[in-house]
Amino acid sequence: MLWVGRLIVLFQLVTAVLGWGKEGHYAVCKIAEDYLSEDALAAVKKLLPESAGGDLAAVCSWADEIRFHYHWSSALHFADTPDFKCNYGYCRDCHDSSGHKDRCVTGAILNYTAQLTSTNQDFVLELKSNLTEALMFLSHFIGDVHQPLHVGFLGDLGGNSIIVRWYRRKTNLHHNLLEPQAAHAVQQLLPYEVKGDLSAYCVWPDQVRHWYKYRWTSSLHFIDTPDKACTFDYSRDCVKDMCVAGAIQNFTSQLLHYREGSTDRRYNLTEALMFLSHFMGDIHQPMHVGFTSDEGGNTIELRWFRHKSNLHHVWDREIILTALKDYYENDMDLLQQAIEGNFTDGIWYDDVSSWKDCDNLLSCPTKYAAESISIACKWAYKGVNEGATLADEYFDSRMPIVMKRIAQGGVRLAMFLNQIFGDADEGLASPT
């Protein structure tokens, strides 16, 4: 339930403040490197992390990639000015939304410049790791302050709320994964009281699966595959279409009737929407496409750090809850922002287009299931025995995979809904 709850929220309010983007910041730092004196270049290379290989441009987007982990730094990327004043006053404009002074991009540049020009060498050595961050922040914020809309109007959030078309593609800096037609259809199909908030019903299929009326849905939440085969074969593993991949196909096909304006009463399209949204989460959870004999890890009992659990629950809940506690102050919003940041302008940004590759909506669930069983074999089951204790090593290596699968599920669910309810015919099959 926790897994699916996070996934559903992702595509509804996905926003990110973008600067020049990776390419622009890379160019700014590359140009700067060509004009550094020998002493400055030596100091820069000494401060850069080893992963940069002495190349300042390699870390010029670091401040964007970590701003959802360092959430205090978000206000430092821009300065809001009064609408249509067309001037900037430090005392008037350099503060965050709570009124804290010096919390803007120019204040950040002043702060990190002051840190880097410290003349106390012992102090410098002691704080070398902080000065490394100061260098990376300064290099990034110099780029931001030269992007005109990072010093834009308060009323439109520096152009973020102004929706335009760039050639034939609609865009804005507040990136929402659901297109207007899809968002409208979702709002129309959901009960009035939730006001279009699909996340309010994200766990509904789990809640009703044991009711007599919906008992038939229990097998739709997962796929059992042959032990250690590490592959998914639809005809072998989804008998009579009664598995999560078959369920996604079925409810997608039902929802296509909405687009045609069908009044066919065979289908409850509200329930179809809620089932599809939930099952898109399930199919991206690797242990929902696990081995038959252990019921997707449910019968593999173990300890997660100091408490009892099982392998399925580790991937359903434990990794997420531990990440929340260790890195996000038990704040789901911070975790959500971190995941969003990674695919809107972070480490997964270049991968999103491939995540959305789908020639036919009814065949793509097979690909998603194949991904999950492959991950289950390589990461979930690997090195795990009955009664084992899983702790830091397992958590640290598996957490990025969990977060990426949640992101992929959210992006793909939005893609499905955009194609089902939108104007484009690409990727659509005929309703059945």
C-alpha positions in Angstrom: 0.0 0.0 0.0 2.8 2.4 0.9 4.5 1.7 -2.5 1.4 2.5 -4.5 0.5 5.5 -2.5 3.7 7.3 -3.3 3.5 6.3 -7.0 0.0 7.8 -7.5 0.9 11.2 -6.0 3.9 11.5 -8.3 2.1 12.3 -11.5 -0.4 14.7 -10.0 1.8 17.5 -8.7 5.2 17.1 -10.3 6.9 20.5 -10.3 10.5 21.6 -10.6 12.2 24.9 -11.0 14.6 24.5 -13.9 17.5 26.8 -14.7 19.6 26.6 -17.8 19.4 22.8 -17.5 22.4 20.5 -17.5 23.6 21.7 -20.8 23.6 25.4 -19.9 25.3 25.0 -16.6 27.9 22.7 -18.2 28.6 25.4 -20.7 29.0 28.1 -18.1 31.5 26.1 -16.1 33.4 25.0 -19.2 33.8 28.6 -20.3 34.9 29.6 -16.8 37.6 26.9 -16.7 39.2 28.3 -19.8 39.7 31.6 -18.1 41.0 30.4 -14.7 44.5 31.4 -13.6 47.0 28.7 -12.7 46.5 29.2 -9.0 42.7 29.3 -9.3 42.7 26.1 -11.4 44.9 24.3 -8.9 42.6 25.3 -6.1 39.5 24.2 -8.0 41.0 20.8 -8.8 42.0 20.4 -5.1 38.5 21.1 -3.9 36.6 19.1 -6.5 35.4 15.6 -5.5 37.3 12.7 -7.0 34.3 11.7 -9.1 34.6 15.0 -11.1 38.0 14.0 -12.4 39.3 17.6 -12.0 36.5 18.9 -14.3 34.4 21.7 -12.7 31.7 21.3 -15.4 31.1 17.7 -14.3 29.5 18.9 -11.1 28.0 22.2 -12.3 24.5 20.7 -12.0 25.1 19.1 -8.6 23.1 21.9 -6.9 20.0 21.0 -8.9 20.4 17.3 -8.3 20.6 17.6 -4.5 18.2 20.5 -3.8 15.4 18.1 -2.8 17.8 16.5 -0.3 19.1 19.9 0.8 15.6 21.3 0.8 16.9 24.4 2.6 18.7 25.3 -0.6 15.7 25.5 -2.9 15.2 29.3 -2.3 18.8 30.0 -3.3 18.3 29.3 -7.0 16.3 32.5 -7.7 15.1 35.9 -6.6 11.5 37.0 -6.9 10.9 40.7 -7.8 7.7 42.7 -7.7 5.6 42.3 -10.8 6.5 44.7 -13.7 8.9 46.7 -11.6 11.7 45.4 -13.8 14.4 46.2 -11.3 16.1 44.4 -8.4 16.8 45.6 -4.9 18.8 43.3 -2.6 17.1 44.6 0.6 13.7 44.3 -0.9 14.0 41.1 -2.9 16.6 38.8 -1.3 14.5 36.7 1.1 12.7 33.4 1.1 8.9 32.9 1.3 9.1 33.1 5.1 10.9 36.4 4.9 14.4 35.2 6.0 16.9 37.7 4.7 19.8 36.8 2.3 17.9 33.7 1.1 18.1 34.2 -2.7 20.5 33.5 -5.5 22.5 36.7 -5.0 22.7 36.1 -1.3 23.9 32.6 -1.9 26.7 33.8 -4.2 27.8 36.3 -1.6 27.8 33.6 1.1 29.7 31.0 -0.8 32.2 33.6 -2.1 32.9 34.6 1.5 33.4 31.0 2.5 35.9 30.4 -0.4 37.9 33.5 0.3 38.6 32.6 3.9 42.3 33.2 4.7 42.5 31.0 7.8 44.3 28.0 6.3 43.8 25.7 9.3 40.1 26.5 9.2 40.0 25.9 5.4 41.6 22.4 5.8 39.2 21.5 8.6 36.2 22.4 6.4 37.5 21.1 3.1 34.3 19.1 2.4 32.2 22.2 3.1 34.4 24.3 0.8 33.9 21.6 -1.9 30.2 22.1 -1.6 30.7 25.9 -1.5 32.6 25.7 -4.8 29.9 23.6 -6.5 27.1 25.8 -5.2 28.9 29.0 -6.3 29.5 27.6 -9.8 25.9 26.7 -10.2 24.4 29.9 -8.8 26.5 32.1 -11.0 24.7 30.3 -13.9 21.3 30.7 -12.3 21.7 34.5 -11.7 22.5 34.9 -15.4 19.3 33.1 -16.4 16.8 36.1 -16.7 13.8 34.2 -15.4 15.6 33.3 -12.2 15.2 36.9 -11.3 11.6 37.2 -12.5 8.2 38.3 -11.3 6.8 37.0 -8.0 3.3 36.7 -9.5 4.2 34.1 -12.0 7.1 32.5 -10.1 9.6 33.5 -12.6 7.5 32.3 -15.6 6.8 29.0 -14.0 3.0 29.5 -14.1 2.9 30.9 -17.6 1.9 28.0 -20.0 3.1 28.5 -23.5 3.7 26.4 -26.7 7.3 25.9 -27.8 6.8 25.3 -31.5 4.3 22.4 -31.4 5.0 21.3 -27.9 3.2 22.7 -24.9 5.6 23.5 -22.0 6.0 25.5 -18.8 8.5 25.3 -16.1 6.0 23.8 -13.7 6.0 20.4 -15.3 2.8 18.4 -14.8 2.9 14.8 -16.2 -0.9 14.7 -16.8 -2.1 16.6 -19.8 -5.3 18.8 -19.4 -7.6 16.3 -21.1 -6.4 13.5 -18.9 -6.6 15.6 -15.7 -10.2 16.6 -16.7 -11.2 12.9 -17.4 -9.7 11.8 -14.1 -11.6 14.5 -12.2 -14.9 13.5 -14.0 -14.5 9.8 -13.2 -13.5 10.1 -9.6 -16.2 10.7 -6.8 -16.9 14.4 -6.4 -15.7 14.7 -2.9 -12.0 14.0 -3.8 -11.9 16.9 -6.3 -9.8 15.0 -8.8 -7.3 13.7 -6.3 -6.6 10.2 -7.6 -4.2 9.5 -4.6 -7.3 9.5 -2.4 -8.2 6.1 -3.9 -4.8 4.8 -4.6 -5.1 1.9 -2.2 -8.8 1.2 -2.8 -8.1 -2.1 -4.7 -6.1 -3.4 -1.7 -9.0 -2.5 0.7 -11.7 -4.3 -1.3 -9.8 -7.4 -2.5 -11.1 -9.4 0.4 -14.7 -8.3 0.1 -17.0 -10.9 -1.3 -17.9 -8.7 -4.3 -14.3 -8.2 -5.3 -12.7 -11.5 -4.2 -12.1 -12.3 -7.8 -9.5 -9.4 -8.0 -7.0 -11.0 -5.5 -5.0 -12.7 -8.2 -4.8 -9.5 -10.2 -2.2 -7.9 -7.9 0.7 -10.1 -8.8 2.3 -12.6 -11.2 3.8 -15.9 -10.1 6.7 -17.0 -12.3 8.6 -20.3 -12.2 11.3 -20.4 -9.5 14.7 -19.1 -10.7 13.5 -18.8 -14.3 13.9 -15.0 -14.0 11.7 -14.4 -17.0 8.1 -13.5 -17.6 6.0 -15.2 -20.3 2.5 -14.0 -20.6 1.0 -17.2 -22.0 2.8 -19.3 -19.3 2.4 -17.0 -16.3 -0.9 -15.1 -16.8 -3.4 -17.9 -17.2 -6.8 -16.7 -18.5 -5.4 -13.1 -18.2 -5.8 -13.3 -14.4 -2.6 -11.5 -13.3 -1.5 -7.9 -12.9 -0.3 -7.6 -16.5 -3.7 -8.9 -17.7 -5.5 -6.6 -15.3 -3.7 -3.5 -16.7 -4.7 -4.6 -20.3 -8.3 -5.2 -19.3 -8.9 -1.9 -17.4 -7.0 0.1 -20.1 -9.3 -1.4 -22.7 -12.3 -0.5 -20.6 -11.2 3.1 -20.2 -10.8 3.6 -23.9 -14.6 3.6 -24.1 -14.6 6.9 -22.2 -12.6 8.6 -25.0 -15.3 7.5 -27.5 -18.1 8.8 -25.3 -19.5 5.3 -24.9 -22.5 4.8 -22.7 -21.8 1.1 -22.5 -23.0 0.1 -19.0 -20.9 -3.1 -19.0 -18.1 -1.1 -17.5 -17.7 0.9 -14.3 -15.1 3.3 -15.6 -14.5 4.9 -12.1 -13.5 1.5 -10.8 -11.5 0.8 -14.0 -9.5 4.0 -13.3 -8.8 3.1 -9.7 -7.8 -0.5 -10.6 -5.5 0.6 -13.4 -3.8 3.2 -11.3 -3.2 0.7 -8.5 -2.0 -2.1 -10.7 0.5 0.1 -12.5 2.1 0.4 -9.1 2.0 -3.3 -8.4 3.6 -4.3 -11.6 6.6 -2.0 -10.9 7.2 -3.6 -7.5 9.6 -6.3 -8.3 8.3 -8.8 -5.7 4.9 -8.6 -7.3 6.5 -10.5 -10.1 8.3 -13.1 -8.0 8.7 -16.8 -7.6 5.7 -19.1 -7.3 7.0 -21.2 -4.4 7.7 -18.3 -2.0 4.6 -16.3 -3.1 6.7 -13.3 -4.2 8.9 -13.4 -1.1 5.9 -13.5 1.3 7.0 -16.8 2.8 10.7 -15.8 3.2 10.8 -14.7 6.8 13.8 -12.6 7.9 14.8 -9.7 10.0 14.9 -6.1 8.7 17.5 -4.6 11.0 16.0 -5.6 14.4 12.4 -6.5 13.7 10.7 -9.4 12.0 9.6 -9.0 8.4 9.6 -10.9 5.1 11.2 -10.3 1.8 8.0 -9.1 0.1 7.4 -6.5 2.9 11.0 -5.3 2.6 10.3 -4.2 -0.9 6.7 -3.1 -0.3 7.4 -1.0 2.9 10.6 -1.5 4.8 13.0 0.2 2.4 10.7 3.2 1.9 10.1 3.6 5.6 13.8 3.3 6.4 14.6 5.9 3.7 12.0 8.2 5.2 13.5 7.9 8.7 17.2 8.2 7.7 17.1 10.8 4.9 13.7 12.6 4.9 12.8 13.4 8.5 9.8 11.0 8.1 8.3 13.5 5.7 6.6 11.9 2.7 6.6 15.2 0.9 10.4 15.5 1.0 10.7 11.9 -0.3 8.3 12.7 -3.1 10.2 15.9 -4.0 13.5 13.9 -4.1 12.0 11.3 -6.5 10.4 14.0 -8.7 13.6 16.0 -8.8 15.6 13.0 -10.1 13.4 12.6 -13.1 12.4 16.2 -13.9 15.9 17.6 -13.8 18.1 15.1 -12.1 19.9 11.8 -12.6 17.0 10.1 -14.5 16.1 13.1 -16.6 17.6 11.6 -19.8 15.9 8.3 -19.2 12.3 9.5 -19.0 11.7 9.4 -22.7 12.7 5.7 -22.9 10.5 4.9 -19.9 7.5 6.2 -21.9 8.3 4.1 -25.0 5.2 2.2 -25.8 3.9 1.3 -29.2 0.8 -0.3 -27.9 -0.7 0.2 -24.5 -2.0 -3.3 -24.3 1.4 -4.9 -24.9 3.6 -2.7 -22.7 2.6 -4.3 -19.4 4.5 -7.4 -20.5 7.7 -5.3 -20.7 7.1 -3.9 -17.3 6.6 -7.3 -15.8 9.8 -8.6 -17.4 11.7 -5.7 -15.9 10.4 -6.5 -12.4 11.2 -10.2 -12.4 14.7 -9.4 -13.7 15.2 -6.9 -10.9 13.8 -9.4 -8.4 16.4 -12.0 -9.4 19.3 -9.6 -9.5 18.6 -7.5 -6.5 15.7 -8.7 -4.3 16.4 -12.4 -4.0 20.1 -12.3 -4.4 22.0 -13.2 -1.3 18.9 -13.6 0.8 18.1 -16.8 2.8 15.3 -17.7 5.2 16.1 -16.2 8.6 18.7 -13.7 7.3 19.1 -10.3 8.8 19.1 -7.5 6.2 20.5 -4.2 7.2 22.7 -1.3 5.9 24.4 -3.1 3.0 21.1 -4.4 1.6 19.3 -1.1 2.2 22.0 1.1 0.7 22.3 -0.9 -2.5 18.5 -1.5 -3.0 17.1 1.9 -2.1 18.0 3.6 -5.4 16.3 0.8 -7.3 13.1 1.1 -5.3 13.0 4.8 -5.9 13.6 4.4 -9.6 10.8 1.8 -9.9 8.4 4.2 -8.2 9.4 7.0 -10.6 9.0 4.7 -13.6 5.6 3.6 -12.4 4.4 7.2 -12.0 5.7 8.4 -15.4 4.2 5.4 -17.1 0.8 5.7 -15.4 0.6 9.3 -16.5 1.6 8.3 -20.1 -1.2 5.7 -20.1 -3.8 8.1 -18.9 -2.6 10.8 -21.3 -2.9 8.4 -24.3 -6.3 6.9 -23.1 -7.9 10.3 -22.5 -6.0 12.6 -24.9 -6.3 13.5 -28.5 -3.4 11.6 -29.9 -3.9 8.1 -31.4 -0.3 7.0 -30.9 -0.1 3.8 -28.8 -3.8 3.2 -28.7 -5.6 0.0 -29.4 -9.3 -0.3 -30.1 -11.5 -0.7 -27.1 -13.0 -4.1 -26.5 
